Amino acid sequence: GTVAAWGDDWAGQCDVPEEATGVVAVCASWAEHSLALRSDGTVVAWGGDNGSGQCDVPEDLTNAVAIAAGLAHSIALRSDGTVEVWGNNDMGQCDVPPEATDVTAIAAGTWHILALKSDGTVVAWGYNGNGECDVPEDLTNIVAVGAGDNHSLAVRADGTVVAWGSYGDGRCDVPAGLTGVVAIDGGDNHSLALKSD
């Protein structure tokens, strides 16, 4: 349950605080802050100058089950299926829509957020300059989501992948015949899929 961090530490993002113990999940932002989820449902954040409050974990956040980090905002999924977001809100990424309930998974892009609901549908909010929040109308039976810089990804129950958002460099061009996918994620200009094998 301890955390190790390495790399460029110019903003203290590798200076793991002493309270980061009993950790069950970690994530790194697109810029300079880090998050750790503890087994007791609390979240620890560090790094950066905290200019947007992305490291100011809400005091009442004690039942988190998942975390994600955007450029300068932080996200936590509570055990009751609600989403908590704090930090930079320039693109509305902290304005959780009312339909984001019964959430089972979250993903963070640079300026946008995806939430997977228990009914297999997806809710997206935040920056939408490249269509990354334009969830396809027929997107159902989703079991996993991922977010890149300006694109969004989802895995259907049948193991196939759907991508939407910026198409300029192939990040949304899902390879023909890609099946058996169980997890997905996006980077700045690329996407990754984990297959069941």
Buried (B, 14 or more C-beta within 10 A) or exposed (E): EEBEBEEEEEBBBBEBBEEBBBBBBBBBBBBBBBBBBBEEBBBBBBBBEBEBBBBEBEEEBEBBBBBBBBBBBBBBBBEEBBBBBBBBBBBBBBEBEEEBBBBBBBBBBBBBBBBBBEEBBBBBBBBBEBBBBEBEEEBEEBBBBBBBBBBBBBBBEEBBBBBBBBBEEEBBEBEEEEEEBEBBBBEEBEBEBEEEE
